Amino acid sequence: MVLERILKAKDIIRRKIPEAFCPIGYENKGLSWEIVIDMNGKTVGPFIPCGESSGEKTKKTKKTKKVNGFKNVPLPWNKRSNEINPRVLADQAKYILELVDEKNPKAERAERLHASFIDLTRECFEKTRSDDVRAVLRFLESGSWEKELEAAVENGLLSDDVMTFRIDGHPDLIIESDDVMRFWATRSIETEDVGTCLLCGEKGAICRTHPIRINGVPGPSGGGDLISFNRSSTWSYDKQQSLNSPVCPSCAMDYARVLNALLKSGDHCVKFEDSAIVAWGEEQDFNPRMMDIRNPSAGSSSFITNMIDSPWRGKPVPGEVDEMFNIIDMMRGRRQSRIVIRGYRRERIHVIRERITRFFEASRICDWSENIDDKFHGLFELAIACCKDGDSGSMGEKIKRVFEGRFLADWFSAIVMGNAFPSRRLMSAMLGRVKAGDRFDRKRAALGRLLINQKGDVMPVALDESIKDPAYLLGRFFSIVEFMQKERGGVSSTIAKQYLNEMMNRPQRAFSNLAEMSVKYASQMSDGKRVNYEKIVLGITEGLSVSDIPRTFTDEQRVTFLLGRYHQDANVWKGRVKNKEATAPEEETE
């Protein structure tokens, strides 16, 4: 189903990104050199570099070497690792010119590579009877290019540089001729396996493995292969690899090109450390956009850009567009050369919009003066709530010290795709910072409210005196005792430093101590303030007995306690700001 939906996006992607689609067996790759020959196979001048040379220092020798540029053109392509597998009329210099590989400096291997390239060129000539291919074959068999090769090496030619041929006086490369394209297309889809393609329904050749690698999922260079049936437990009737779900070479190449185009486009892809999420709409006149979370462009008017990127930037979800929308979540497997599809959703945009809206509403929180504004916290800001206050480095560096890259991908997909929410890890990390003495500020309160609401409870944006949860009431009581201590003054250590961790770990015992302290502080105040504080304390603690207080808190109760304290703090500051007795504390900024 996933591959079918990807394949259906082919026409839309082809219209928007035409360069993503090449002839069968071709891929857009970098071409570094052209060899110009005449019809007799003799070189016409030196080898021509396709880009300007630049200096680059090697890591081992720290010497500067020339590195030639390249131009992206459709080139014959096939998958290969260490095996000898030439590509017709366009390949690396070690295949075409027998140039010794710096990584594997063995003359006999260079000879085998060159011989395989000659054999493939001969096969191409025998099938096409092309005069241009005959000229290349004559060039290869003559071996008379020593002078040109020496000059090219001096000019920066490396054994891995890709080269191809052009006939003198012809504007097009030989690989662009119809005869060569037909030959390579036929050879590319040759296979012993025959069956009915599940995508197009045609009976014919079937791919055992994917012919084109998926490029763009962060990780090791070189792309990766989509993996589905790599264990015997997934084989049906002992059919191995892709024979369990047969797909013809043409469809396999097309859906790989669609995925590669989506992954390459910043308008359709969000990337993480070792995973990526791609998205596209199904209407031809509908242009879905996604942005790299590390560099959001300001002022974009695209609905999808704003919607999908909104969890990162903390912006409300705009727009009224309601089209079918596809989202695929991909990641690197345990073997980094493998790509696994973790999740897929096909939904109308209003469903995704509602999901994102619920995320924003669940994390909304009042400020320190109980003002309920339009402030929304993005994922980066909420993730920072789990990091150490005052820690050096950028946002990304701070978050990486606490969470691995896949965690942010899990969190993002939970919001956008409705996957399981990583509440436990977030709660543990955030509580760890509070226990270490970091301030429970607005962003941590927003994260705390989000986590409690994800559990199904309803935590208010601001103080709600109707809540009778013991943990919430204890948080409110703790806040009032803190204010009473500040009114009294003359203390060397605050209640937060003395009792906050104890209240979060052994609340029943800490409550008894705080109750005694509240009576002591009240007795040392003026009559007006004492009566006011006693009313507040009575309103919080009436109906709350020691037996109602648990001996220990769960993590959810700890967060509820902190939110009760935050709400009560904001309520008190609201009254003081209103009466012009004080100015509410400013929010800390990153």
N, C-alpha and C positions, 0 to 999 in steps of 0.2 A: 504493500500500500504506500509506504513512504517513497520508494523509488518511482512508483507510478505518478505520484503527485509531483515529484521533482521533474520527471520527464514531461509532464503537462506544462510545466513552466518554460519549456524550451523555446517556444515561439515568442513569448514575452521577453525573455532574457536575450534571445537572438536579436530582437528589434532594438532593445535598449543597449546591449553590449555586443555588437556584431563581431568584434574581434575575438570573442571567447570561443567562437565556433570555427573550426578548421576542417579541411578535407579529412576523410577517414584515415587514421594512421598518422596524422600530422598534429603537432602541438606548437603553440607560440613559444619559441625559445630564443635564446640569445645567439646570434651569429657573429663570430669575431673576424673571420677572414673569408675573402673570395679568391679563388684561383681561376684566372682567365686563361683559356686555352683556345687554340684554333681547331679546325676540323681534323687535323692530323694528330691531335693530342699534344702539341708542343705549347709550352707556356708563352704567353704574350706579356712580357714585363714581369715585375716582381709580384709576389702575393700582396693583395690589397687588404689592409686592415679596415674594419667596418666602423671604427670609432677612434677617437683621439687617445693616445697613450697617456698614462698617468703614473706617477711614482707611488710605490707602496712598500713599506718595510716588512720584511718577513719576521716572524716571531723568533725563529731559531738563530738565524745568522745576523738579524738586525741590519741587513743590507737592503738597499733600495733596488727594487726590480721594476721593470716596465710592465704595466698591466694595460692591455688593450681594451678599448671599449667594445661595445657590441650593439647590434640593432635587433629588435624583436621581429621575427618573421616566422611564418608557418614552416616548420621543418619536419621531415620524417622522424618518427619517434617510436620507441618501444621500451618496455621495462627491462632493466638488467641490473644485476648487482655486481658480482665478480666474474660472472660467466662471459664468454666471448659471444657477443650478439651485435653485429654491425647494423648500421642504418643506411639506407640506400642513398648514395651520392652526397650525403651531408653527415659528417661525423667528426669526432675529435681527431686532432692531428696525429695521435698515436695510431689510429686506424688507417688514416689516409696516407700519411707520409712516413710511417714506421718510426716516428719520433719517440725516443725512449722516455718512458714515464718517470718523472722525478720521484713519485711515490713507490714505484715498483721497477727499479732500474735493471731489468733483465732483458737482454737483447732477444732471447728466444721468444719471450712473450710478445714483444713488439712485432716480431716476424709473424707470429700466429694471428695477431690482430690485423696486420696488414693483409695477410693472405685471405682471411675471412672477408675483408672488405672487397678485395679483388673478385673473389668468388661470387659475392652478392651482386657486384656490378656486372659481371659476366651473365649471371642469371637474368638480371634486368634487361640486358641487351638481347638475350635470346628470346625473351618474352615480348619485348616491344619492337625490336629491330629498328630502334631509333638511331639516327646518325649522330645525334648529340651524345647519347650514352656510349656509342662506339668510340667517340673521341676521348671520353673520360677513360674508357678501358685501355685505349692505346697509351694515354698518359701514364696510367698506373703500371702497365706492363713494361714501359720503357725505363722507368726509374731515373729519368734524367732531369732531376730537379734539385740537385745538390747545391748549386749556386744560389737559387732562389730560397731554399730552405735555410741556408746559412745566414742570408740577409734577413730573413723573417725572424729567426731566433735572436739575432742582434737587435731587432726591432721589438722584441718582447713576446714572440710566439712561445706558447706553452703547450705541453702535450695534451692538456684538457681543453684547449681552445677548439671551438667548433668551426669547421671549414666546409665550404661547398664550391660548386663549379658554375662557371658561366662561359658561354661561347663568345669569342671576340666579336663585337659588333651587334650582339643581341642584348636588349635591355633586361630580359627576364632571366632568372636563374633556371638551370636545367630541371631542378626539382619542381618547378612550377608548371612543367608541361603536362598535358592531359595524360599522355602515355605513361609517364613515370608515376603520376598520382594513381592511375588505375592499377598499375602493377603493385604499388605499395599497399593500396587498399585491399586488394585481393590477398596479398601475402599476410597482411595484418590480421585478417579474420580467419585464416586457415586454422582449423582445429579438427581433432579426431572425434570430438563430442558433438552429437547431433540431437536435437530435441525441439520442442515448441517454446518459443520465448513467452514468458508470462506477461511481458509488457506490450508487445506489438502483435502477438498471436501468430507470428510467422514461424514456419518450420524450417530449420536449417542449422547452421553452426551455432554452438553454445559456448560461452566463455567459462572456463573452469575457475579462473581468477579475474579480477577486474583489470582491464587493459590499461587504464590510465590512473595514475596516483592522484589522491586528493591532496591539494596543496593549500596552505593557508591556515590550518589548525596549528596554533602555536606549539612549538616543540622543536626537535631536531630538524635540521634542514633536509630537504629531499622529499618532503611529503610523506604520505602513508597510504596504506591499502585499507579499504572498507572490509571489515571482517564480520561474518555472520555465522558461518558453520565451521569453526575451527576446532571443534571437539567431537569425538565420536558419539557422544550422547545426543547431539543435534542432527546426526545423519539419519536420513530416511531410506530404508531398504539398502543400507550400506553405500549410499551415494555420498561422495565426498565433495567438500568445498562448495562452489556455487551450483553444482549439479542438483543440489537439493531445491534450489530456486532458480531454474534455468533462465538466463537472459542472453540474448544475441549480442554479438560484438557492437553492432551499430547502436543499440539502445544503451549498452554499458558505457560506450564512449560519450553518448549524449548526456546521460544523467551525471556522469563525472564532470563534464564540461560545465553543466549548469551549476553544480555545487562549487566548482572552482571559481566560476564567475561571481557567484554570490559571496564566497569567502574573500575574494579579491576586492570586492566593492565595499567601501566604507558606508555606503547607503543601505546595505542589506545585512550587515554583520556587526556583532559585538564580540570581542575577543578577550580571553582571560589567559592565565599562565599556561595552561595545557588543554584548553577547551575553547569552543566557539559556539555562538548561537547565530543562525542565519534565519532570515524571514523574507517573505515575499507575498504580494497580493495576487489574486487570480484574474483581475480585470486588466485588460490591455491598456486602458487609459488611467489606471491606478498605479501610482509610483510609490511603493512603500520604501521608507528610508529607515535605516538604523545607523547609529553613529558609534565611532570608537569612544568608549567611555572616558578615555584619557585626554581627549581633545574635542569636547563638544563645541560645535560652531554656534555662536550666539546669533539670535535673530532669525533662525530658520523658520519658515512658515509651513513646512511640511507637517501634516498631522501625525504621520507615523514616527517621524523623527522625534517630535515632542512627546508622543505617547510612550514609545519604547525607551527613550532616554530619560524620561521623567523620574524613574526611581533613583537615578544617579544624581540628578541635579536638584531634586527636591522641589520640582515644579508641579502645579496641578495638571490634571489630564484634560486637554482641550478637545474640541472638535465634535462633529456629529457624523463623521464618515462611518459607514457600516458595511464593509465588504468582507468576503471570505479571506482569511489570513492564515498562512502556513508558517510554523516555527519548528526548526530542527535544532536540537541540542547535541553537539558532537564533542568528543574528547579523545585524547590519546589513551590507548590501552596500556596494559602493563608492559607490553613490548611497544616502545615508542614509535615503531614503524607501522603500527596498526591504528586505524581510526574506528571508533565505536560510536554508533548513534545511540545516545542515552535516552532521548525522548523526542516525541513528535506530537504536535497539536495542529489541528485544522479547525479553526473556530471563527466566528464572526468577530469583528473588531470590538463590538460593544461588550462582548464577554470579557475580552482582555482588558478593556478600559475599566470595566466594573471591578475586575480583580485588582488592578493597580490602584483604583480609587479606594478600595477597602484597605489596602496597605497604607495609603496616606492618612485616611481617617483613623485607622487603628493606632498610628504613631503620633497623632496630633497632641500637643500638650500646651498648657498655659505657660506664660513666662513668669519671671520671679515676682511680678506684681499682680499676678492672676489675670493678666490681660490675654484674651483669646484672640490672636491675630491670624493672619494668613500664612504664618511661617510653617513650612514643611521641611522635613529633614530627609535628605537623600541617603542612598545606601552608603556612600563614602563617609558621610558625616556620622551616621549611626555606627558604622564599623569603627570609626575613630573613638567612639565611646568605650570600646573594649581595649583601647591602647593606653599606655602610661601617659599621664599629664606631663607636659614639658619635655617629652621625648624629642630628640632631634631627628631631622630628616623630613622628607616629603610625606604627604598623605599615604601614597602607595607604599613607601618604605616602612612606615609605621604599621600599616595593616599587614604587610607581609611578615613582620616579626611575630604577629599573633596568629594569623590564619594563612594557610597555604592558598595558592591561587584557585584551586578547585572549589574552596569554600565559598568565595564570592560568586562563582558560577552557580553553585547550588542555591544560594540565596536569591540570586537574580531570577533563576528559572522557577523558584518557588513562587515568586511574586507574579511573573509574567505568564508562566505556564501552569501554575497551580500544583506544582510538585510539593513533596513533603517539606515543611518549614524547619530549618535547622535551629529550633528554639533552644535546645539543651546546651549546645556549644556557645551560643551567643550569651545565654544567661550566665553560664559558668565564667566566661571571660569577663563580662561586665561586673559581676559581683566580686571577682578577684581584684579588680581595680579599686572598687569601693573599700574592700577590706584592707587594701594596701594603703589607704589614706587619701585616695583621689576624690575629688569633689563630685557629688551626685548632682551634676548640673542639668541644664535643660535637655541636652542631647541624650544624656544617660536616662533621664526621665522619659523622654520620647521612646527610646529603645525599650525601657522597662514596660511602658504601657502597651507597646506593640506586642511584646512577648506574652503579657498577661492576656491580652485580647485574642491572641492566636490560640490560646488554650480554651477559648469559649466563654471566659468570664467577660464582664463588661466593666472596664475600668474607666471612670470619667476623665474628661479633659482637665477639669479643675476640681476643687474641693467639693465633696458630696457628703453632707452630714448624715444622710440616711444610711450610709454604708455601716454595717455593724460587724464586719469582718475583724476578728481580734488583731490580726497583723496590721490592718489599715489603721485601726484605732490606736494601737501602740506606736505607730509611726507618727500620728498626730500628737499623741501625748509626749513623745520624745522631743518633737519640735517645740512644744510649749515650754517644757522644762529648760530647753536650751535658751529660749528667750528670757525666761525667768532668771537664769544665771547671768545673762548679759545685763539685765536690769539691776541686779545686785552688784555686779562688777567686783573688781579686786580679786580675781581668781588667776592662778598661774597655769591651770590646765583646763581645757574645755570639756564639756560633757561628751562631745563627739569623740574626742581622743580617749576618754576614759571608758565610755560605755557603749559606743556604737557597735563594735565587733561583738561585745558580750551580748547585746540585745539581739543581734542577728544569729548568734549561736545558742545562747541560753536565755531566751526571753523571759521566762517565768522568774528566774532569779534576778535578772537585771531590772525587771519591773518593780519589784519590791524595793530595791535600792533607790530607784528614781522617784518612787512615790514618797519615800522619806525625804528626799532632797527637795521635792516640790513644796512640801509642807514647811521645811526649813527656810527656803527662799521666800515664800509668801509671808512668813512671819517677820521678815526683815524689810518689807516694802511699806510704802505709805498706804493708808486705808483705801484710797481710790484704786490704786493699781492692784492691791491685794484682792479686793472684791472682784475686779475685772478678771484677773487670772483664775481666781477660784471658780467663777462661773464657767469659764472656758474648760477648765479641767473637769468640773463636774459634768458638763455636757458630753465630754469625751468618754469619761470613765464610768458613768452611771450604767448599770447593767453589765459591766465588765468585771468579773471576779477573777481571782488568781486561777481558779479551776478552769476557766475558759481559755487561759493562755497555755499553749503547748510548751512542753519542756524544751523542744528544739523546733526550728523552722525548716521547712523544705525550701528549695530555691525559689519556688513560686511565692511562698509566704515572705521570704526575704525581700523580693522585689516589691510585693504589695506593701510591706512595711516602709520601704524607702519611698514609694509613691505617696503613702499617707503623710510621711514627713515632708516631702516636697510640696504637696498640696497645702498643708497647714502653714508652711513657711510662706508660700505665695499669698495665702489669705491674710496673714498678719502684715506682710509688707504692703499689701494693697491698702489696708486701713491706714497704715502710717504714711504712705505716699499721698493718700486722699486728704489726710489731715495735715499734710505738709510737715510732718515730724521728721521725715527722712527721705532719702532717695534710694529706690530699690537697687540692689547690686547689679552691676552690668554683667551681661553674659560674656563668658570667656570665648575668645575667638581663636581659631587655629591658624 
